[in-house]
Amino acid sequence: MSALAPERPATGPVRPRPRRPAGIGDRLTLRRAAPMIPAAVLLVLFMAGPIIYSLYLAFTDKAIRGDGASKTSFVGVSNFTDALTDGDFWNSVVLTILFTLISAVIGQNLLGLLLAVLMERANRVISFAITSIVIAAWILPEVVAGYLLYTFFAEGGSLDGILGLVGIPPQTLLFSAPIVAVSFANVWRGTAFSMLVYSAALGAIPGDVQESAAMDGAGPMRRFTSITLPLLRPALATNLMLITLQTLSVFGLIFIMTGGGPDRKSQTLPLYMYEQAFSYGQLGYGTAVALLLLLIGAAASLVYLRLLPEEEKR
Amino acid sequence: MTSTAAADAASAPASPSAASVPGPTTARTRRGHKGGKGPRERTAELASSLAMIVIGVAFLIPLLWVVLASFNESATLSVSWPEKWSLGNFRAIWNTETTFRPLGNSLLLCGGATIVTMVAAVLCAYPFSRYRFAAKRPLLLTVIFATGLPITAIMIPVYSLFVQVNLIDSMFGAILFLGASSLPYAIFLTKGFMDSVPVEIEESAWTEGAGVLRTLWSVVLPLMRSGLSVATIFTFVGMWGNFFVPFMLLLSPDHLPAAVTLYTFSSQYGQVAYGQLAAFSIFYSLPVVALYLIMGRSLGTGFAAAGGVKG
C-alpha cells in the first residue's frame, strides 16, 4: 500500500511544480484512489480470483460427478501428464495451431491487409459498400455467424449450389475437412478487425514519404515493400498478437458449426476443454487443459513481441 | 530529427483520433495532393475496385442467405430467391416464448453488465489519468495484459466457483461476471479518451472547490461524450454477441438470453425450420446492426485504432 500512502516525508527537492493548484497531477492518496475500488473489487473477485483458483483446480481431481465430486483431492501434476500423453489432446493442439495459422495469421491478417490497401485505391463508393459488408460480418453475434457459415458449407448449402453452377461436384467440407471449413468461417467473421487496424495504420503513414520515393523512381511494389511494410511493423505485430489470442480461444463458432466433429476432426483446444470438463465432468483436468491453452497464447505473444521494432518495446 | 517532426505535423490532421477520420478520407486527401488522376492511377483504381467486389461478394453470400431465408417459408440451406415472399417466419416466432423473453433477457444481461462495466471503468480511469503514483505503470500493464486474456480459458474455474457460492443460473451473478470480464478493455479505452481531455479545464473546477466525483461528472464526462459512447456501445455489442459466458452460467429457460436460445433453436423444434431460424437471427442481430449504423464507422475504426495500433 506504500504507493497509495499520502506524501512521503520529503525525499529530494520540493515538488517540481509548485504553481499547480492542489489536486491535479498530484500524488494519489488513499482518498483519491477511492473511485478505483469498484473496478478493483470486480477484477479481483471475477478475474484474479478464478485465475488463482484455476492454479489450484488444475492440480486436483475435482469433478462434477464420480470420485472427485464428493471429495476433491490433490493429484499433483497428473492432470498435465494425462493431457500430454493423450492422443486426443495432441490432436486438438495440432488442430488449434492449424486453425490459428490458416484463419488468423494467414487468412484474416493477409486478407485484412489486402483490403486495407485496396480501399485506399478503389472507387470510393465501392470501397465503402464492400467494407460495410465485411464489417457487418464482424459485428454479427457469434452464434448467428456460426449458423450462417454452417448453411454456407453444409450439404446442400450455398457453396455447393454455387459450385454446382460451374459444374464442380459438392464438396461437403464440413465432413471431409471440417477444420478448413471452420477456418474459412473465422476468416469471414474476423477479417474486418485486421482491415480496420491496417487501414488506420496506413492512414497514419505520411503521404509525402511515398511521393518522394515515387519521384526517386520507386515503383508501387518497391514502395510497398520498402516503405509501407516497415512502417506497418508495429501494427502488424500488435494485430497478429490480438487476432492470435482471439482465435486460440474461439469456441462458439466451431461449437455451432461442427461441435468439434465429425470424429474430433475440428475439435480445437477450447472444445476439447469443454468436452472434458462438462461432457465427462472432469473439471480439474479441463482446467489443466485451459492452462496449457494459456501457455500457448503466452508463447505466441512472446514471438510477436520480438517482431516489434526496438523503440516500441519500451 | 526535424524531418520526423515535420512528417508528424504533416500527418497530424489524420492521426490524432483515427476514430473520426476513417481510412478512405485520408486516402482521398493524399490523392488530392497529386492533382488529377493519370491513366495509370485509373487502371489501379479499376483493378482495386474489381478485386474488392470479388472479395465483397464472397462475404455477402452468407449475409444474403439470412435475409432471403427469413422471408421464405420453405427456405433451405442454400441461398435462393424466395418464390413467394412472406412474413410467415416472423409471425411464427412473434411470441414471448421464442422471441420476446430471450431478447428481454439479453437486454437485461447485456444492459446491466454494460452499466456495471462503464461505471466502474470511468471511476477507475479518472485516478489513472489524473494522478501520479508509483504503481501506475505496472497496474496499467496488468490491465492491458488482462484485455488479452482469453475468457474462454477461465470459464471452468468460474463455473466451479459459481456453483460453490450458489450463483449459477443467477442473472445477478452473470451480469457481474460479464461486466468484470469487459472491464479491462473498457478501462483502457476510457483512460485513453480521458487523457485527451485537457487538465486545465478541471483545474478551475478544483479551485472552485468541486470534489472528485463532481468534477468528473460535470466537467470531464461531458467533454469525452463521443469517446464514452464508443466505449459503451462497443462494450454492449461485444456482450450481445457473447455465447460462452451465458451458456455456462445460466441454465433455466427463464434466464437464457437470445445467444443461447438461438443455439437450442434447432434442437427444440426437431426438424429445423431454417426460415424461422433466419428470422430469429435477424431479430437478434438487429440491435447491434442498428447501433453500428448509428455510430457509423467510428465504432470499428476507433476501437481497432485504440486496441490495435496503440495497444
HADDOCK unambig.tbl for C-alpha pairs under 7 A between the chains (distance, minus, plus):
assign (segid A and resid 3 and name CA) (segid B and resid 133 and name CA) 6.17 0.50 0.50
assign (segid A and resid 3 and name CA) (segid B and resid 134 and name CA) 5.47 0.50 0.50
assign (segid A and resid 3 and name CA) (segid B and resid 135 and name CA) 6.19 0.50 0.50
assign (segid A and resid 21 and name CA) (segid B and resid 203 and name CA) 6.79 0.50 0.50
assign (segid A and resid 21 and name CA) (segid B and resid 207 and name CA) 6.87 0.50 0.50
assign (segid A and resid 24 and name CA) (segid B and resid 130 and name CA) 6.00 0.50 0.50
assign (segid A and resid 24 and name CA) (segid B and resid 131 and name CA) 6.38 0.50 0.50
assign (segid A and resid 24 and name CA) (segid B and resid 203 and name CA) 7.00 0.50 0.50
assign (segid A and resid 25 and name CA) (segid B and resid 130 and name CA) 5.52 0.50 0.50
assign (segid A and resid 25 and name CA) (segid B and resid 131 and name CA) 4.75 0.50 0.50
assign (segid A and resid 25 and name CA) (segid B and resid 132 and name CA) 6.08 0.50 0.50
assign (segid A and resid 26 and name CA) (segid B and resid 131 and name CA) 5.20 0.50 0.50
assign (segid A and resid 26 and name CA) (segid B and resid 132 and name CA) 5.83 0.50 0.50
assign (segid A and resid 27 and name CA) (segid B and resid 131 and name CA) 5.53 0.50 0.50
assign (segid A and resid 27 and name CA) (segid B and resid 132 and name CA) 4.79 0.50 0.50
assign (segid A and resid 27 and name CA) (segid B and resid 133 and name CA) 5.77 0.50 0.50
assign (segid A and resid 28 and name CA) (segid B and resid 131 and name CA) 5.41 0.50 0.50
assign (segid A and resid 28 and name CA) (segid B and resid 132 and name CA) 5.92 0.50 0.50
assign (segid A and resid 28 and name CA) (segid B and resid 133 and name CA) 5.66 0.50 0.50
assign (segid A and resid 32 and name CA) (segid B and resid 127 and name CA) 6.91 0.50 0.50
assign (segid A and resid 33 and name CA) (segid B and resid 127 and name CA) 6.30 0.50 0.50
assign (segid A and resid 35 and name CA) (segid B and resid 123 and name CA) 4.98 0.50 0.50
assign (segid A and resid 35 and name CA) (segid B and resid 124 and name CA) 5.80 0.50 0.50
assign (segid A and resid 36 and name CA) (segid B and resid 123 and name CA) 5.89 0.50 0.50
assign (segid A and resid 36 and name CA) (segid B and resid 124 and name CA) 4.15 0.50 0.50
assign (segid A and resid 38 and name CA) (segid B and resid 120 and name CA) 5.63 0.50 0.50
assign (segid A and resid 39 and name CA) (segid B and resid 120 and name CA) 4.89 0.50 0.50
assign (segid A and resid 39 and name CA) (segid B and resid 121 and name CA) 6.50 0.50 0.50
assign (segid A and resid 39 and name CA) (segid B and resid 124 and name CA) 6.16 0.50 0.50
assign (segid A and resid 42 and name CA) (segid B and resid 180 and name CA) 5.51 0.50 0.50
assign (segid A and resid 43 and name CA) (segid B and resid 180 and name CA) 5.87 0.50 0.50
assign (segid A and resid 46 and name CA) (segid B and resid 177 and name CA) 5.95 0.50 0.50
assign (segid A and resid 46 and name CA) (segid B and resid 180 and name CA) 6.29 0.50 0.50
assign (segid A and resid 47 and name CA) (segid B and resid 181 and name CA) 6.95 0.50 0.50
assign (segid A and resid 50 and name CA) (segid B and resid 154 and name CA) 6.47 0.50 0.50
assign (segid A and resid 50 and name CA) (segid B and resid 157 and name CA) 5.41 0.50 0.50
assign (segid A and resid 50 and name CA) (segid B and resid 158 and name CA) 5.55 0.50 0.50
assign (segid A and resid 51 and name CA) (segid B and resid 154 and name CA) 6.54 0.50 0.50
assign (segid A and resid 53 and name CA) (segid B and resid 157 and name CA) 6.46 0.50 0.50
assign (segid A and resid 54 and name CA) (segid B and resid 157 and name CA) 5.49 0.50 0.50
assign (segid A and resid 118 and name CA) (segid B and resid 48 and name CA) 5.31 0.50 0.50
assign (segid A and resid 118 and name CA) (segid B and resid 52 and name CA) 6.88 0.50 0.50
assign (segid A and resid 119 and name CA) (segid B and resid 24 and name CA) 6.66 0.50 0.50
assign (segid A and resid 120 and name CA) (segid B and resid 24 and name CA) 5.89 0.50 0.50
assign (segid A and resid 120 and name CA) (segid B and resid 27 and name CA) 5.18 0.50 0.50
assign (segid A and resid 121 and name CA) (segid B and resid 44 and name CA) 6.78 0.50 0.50
assign (segid A and resid 121 and name CA) (segid B and resid 45 and name CA) 5.23 0.50 0.50
assign (segid A and resid 121 and name CA) (segid B and resid 48 and name CA) 6.16 0.50 0.50
assign (segid A and resid 122 and name CA) (segid B and resid 45 and name CA) 4.60 0.50 0.50
assign (segid A and resid 122 and name CA) (segid B and resid 46 and name CA) 6.67 0.50 0.50
assign (segid A and resid 122 and name CA) (segid B and resid 48 and name CA) 4.81 0.50 0.50
assign (segid A and resid 122 and name CA) (segid B and resid 49 and name CA) 4.47 0.50 0.50
assign (segid A and resid 123 and name CA) (segid B and resid 45 and name CA) 6.09 0.50 0.50
assign (segid A and resid 123 and name CA) (segid B and resid 49 and name CA) 5.82 0.50 0.50
assign (segid A and resid 126 and name CA) (segid B and resid 49 and name CA) 6.50 0.50 0.50
assign (segid A and resid 130 and name CA) (segid B and resid 52 and name CA) 6.66 0.50 0.50
assign (segid A and resid 130 and name CA) (segid B and resid 53 and name CA) 6.83 0.50 0.50
assign (segid A and resid 130 and name CA) (segid B and resid 56 and name CA) 5.16 0.50 0.50
assign (segid A and resid 133 and name CA) (segid B and resid 56 and name CA) 6.75 0.50 0.50
assign (segid A and resid 133 and name CA) (segid B and resid 59 and name CA) 6.80 0.50 0.50
assign (segid A and resid 133 and name CA) (segid B and resid 60 and name CA) 6.45 0.50 0.50
assign (segid A and resid 134 and name CA) (segid B and resid 59 and name CA) 6.37 0.50 0.50
assign (segid A and resid 139 and name CA) (segid B and resid 288 and name CA) 6.99 0.50 0.50
assign (segid A and resid 140 and name CA) (segid B and resid 241 and name CA) 6.99 0.50 0.50
assign (segid A and resid 140 and name CA) (segid B and resid 285 and name CA) 6.11 0.50 0.50
assign (segid A and resid 141 and name CA) (segid B and resid 240 and name CA) 6.82 0.50 0.50
assign (segid A and resid 141 and name CA) (segid B and resid 241 and name CA) 3.81 0.50 0.50
assign (segid A and resid 141 and name CA) (segid B and resid 285 and name CA) 6.59 0.50 0.50
assign (segid A and resid 142 and name CA) (segid B and resid 241 and name CA) 5.50 0.50 0.50
assign (segid A and resid 142 and name CA) (segid B and resid 242 and name CA) 6.77 0.50 0.50
assign (segid A and resid 142 and name CA) (segid B and resid 243 and name CA) 6.92 0.50 0.50
assign (segid A and resid 143 and name CA) (segid B and resid 243 and name CA) 6.87 0.50 0.50
assign (segid A and resid 143 and name CA) (segid B and resid 259 and name CA) 6.34 0.50 0.50
assign (segid A and resid 143 and name CA) (segid B and resid 263 and name CA) 6.82 0.50 0.50
assign (segid A and resid 144 and name CA) (segid B and resid 281 and name CA) 5.94 0.50 0.50
assign (segid A and resid 148 and name CA) (segid B and resid 62 and name CA) 5.47 0.50 0.50
assign (segid A and resid 148 and name CA) (segid B and resid 66 and name CA) 6.89 0.50 0.50
assign (segid A and resid 149 and name CA) (segid B and resid 62 and name CA) 6.40 0.50 0.50
assign (segid A and resid 151 and name CA) (segid B and resid 77 and name CA) 4.99 0.50 0.50
assign (segid A and resid 151 and name CA) (segid B and resid 78 and name CA) 6.65 0.50 0.50
assign (segid A and resid 152 and name CA) (segid B and resid 62 and name CA) 6.15 0.50 0.50
assign (segid A and resid 152 and name CA) (segid B and resid 78 and name CA) 6.85 0.50 0.50
assign (segid A and resid 156 and name CA) (segid B and resid 77 and name CA) 6.22 0.50 0.50
assign (segid A and resid 156 and name CA) (segid B and resid 78 and name CA) 6.17 0.50 0.50
assign (segid A and resid 157 and name CA) (segid B and resid 77 and name CA) 4.64 0.50 0.50
assign (segid A and resid 157 and name CA) (segid B and resid 78 and name CA) 4.04 0.50 0.50
assign (segid A and resid 158 and name CA) (segid B and resid 77 and name CA) 6.78 0.50 0.50
assign (segid A and resid 158 and name CA) (segid B and resid 78 and name CA) 4.07 0.50 0.50
assign (segid A and resid 158 and name CA) (segid B and resid 79 and name CA) 5.27 0.50 0.50
assign (segid A and resid 161 and name CA) (segid B and resid 78 and name CA) 6.54 0.50 0.50
assign (segid A and resid 188 and name CA) (segid B and resid 59 and name CA) 6.52 0.50 0.50
assign (segid A and resid 193 and name CA) (segid B and resid 304 and name CA) 6.46 0.50 0.50
assign (segid A and resid 196 and name CA) (segid B and resid 300 and name CA) 6.93 0.50 0.50
assign (segid A and resid 196 and name CA) (segid B and resid 301 and name CA) 5.67 0.50 0.50
assign (segid A and resid 196 and name CA) (segid B and resid 304 and name CA) 5.90 0.50 0.50
assign (segid A and resid 197 and name CA) (segid B and resid 304 and name CA) 5.17 0.50 0.50
assign (segid A and resid 197 and name CA) (segid B and resid 305 and name CA) 5.84 0.50 0.50
assign (segid A and resid 197 and name CA) (segid B and resid 308 and name CA) 5.82 0.50 0.50
assign (segid A and resid 197 and name CA) (segid B and resid 309 and name CA) 6.70 0.50 0.50
assign (segid A and resid 199 and name CA) (segid B and resid 23 and name CA) 5.35 0.50 0.50
assign (segid A and resid 200 and name CA) (segid B and resid 18 and name CA) 6.32 0.50 0.50
assign (segid A and resid 200 and name CA) (segid B and resid 23 and name CA) 5.94 0.50 0.50
assign (segid A and resid 200 and name CA) (segid B and resid 305 and name CA) 6.21 0.50 0.50
assign (segid A and resid 201 and name CA) (segid B and resid 309 and name CA) 6.93 0.50 0.50
assign (segid A and resid 203 and name CA) (segid B and resid 14 and name CA) 6.95 0.50 0.50
assign (segid A and resid 203 and name CA) (segid B and resid 23 and name CA) 5.71 0.50 0.50
assign (segid A and resid 203 and name CA) (segid B and resid 26 and name CA) 5.66 0.50 0.50
assign (segid A and resid 203 and name CA) (segid B and resid 27 and name CA) 6.98 0.50 0.50
assign (segid A and resid 204 and name CA) (segid B and resid 11 and name CA) 6.46 0.50 0.50
assign (segid A and resid 204 and name CA) (segid B and resid 14 and name CA) 6.56 0.50 0.50
assign (segid A and resid 204 and name CA) (segid B and resid 15 and name CA) 5.61 0.50 0.50
assign (segid A and resid 206 and name CA) (segid B and resid 7 and name CA) 6.34 0.50 0.50
assign (segid A and resid 206 and name CA) (segid B and resid 10 and name CA) 6.87 0.50 0.50
assign (segid A and resid 206 and name CA) (segid B and resid 11 and name CA) 5.44 0.50 0.50
assign (segid A and resid 207 and name CA) (segid B and resid 30 and name CA) 5.82 0.50 0.50
assign (segid A and resid 235 and name CA) (segid B and resid 308 and name CA) 6.53 0.50 0.50
assign (segid A and resid 235 and name CA) (segid B and resid 309 and name CA) 5.30 0.50 0.50
assign (segid A and resid 238 and name CA) (segid B and resid 308 and name CA) 5.81 0.50 0.50
assign (segid A and resid 238 and name CA) (segid B and resid 309 and name CA) 6.90 0.50 0.50
assign (segid A and resid 238 and name CA) (segid B and resid 311 and name CA) 6.85 0.50 0.50
assign (segid A and resid 239 and name CA) (segid B and resid 308 and name CA) 5.65 0.50 0.50
assign (segid A and resid 242 and name CA) (segid B and resid 148 and name CA) 6.93 0.50 0.50
assign (segid A and resid 245 and name CA) (segid B and resid 148 and name CA) 6.68 0.50 0.50
assign (segid A and resid 245 and name CA) (segid B and resid 150 and name CA) 6.81 0.50 0.50
assign (segid A and resid 246 and name CA) (segid B and resid 150 and name CA) 6.85 0.50 0.50
assign (segid A and resid 249 and name CA) (segid B and resid 150 and name CA) 5.94 0.50 0.50
assign (segid A and resid 249 and name CA) (segid B and resid 152 and name CA) 5.92 0.50 0.50
assign (segid A and resid 252 and name CA) (segid B and resid 243 and name CA) 6.34 0.50 0.50
assign (segid A and resid 252 and name CA) (segid B and resid 244 and name CA) 6.58 0.50 0.50
assign (segid A and resid 283 and name CA) (segid B and resid 156 and name CA) 6.68 0.50 0.50
assign (segid A and resid 287 and name CA) (segid B and resid 156 and name CA) 6.26 0.50 0.50
assign (segid A and resid 290 and name CA) (segid B and resid 153 and name CA) 4.95 0.50 0.50
assign (segid A and resid 294 and name CA) (segid B and resid 153 and name CA) 6.94 0.50 0.50
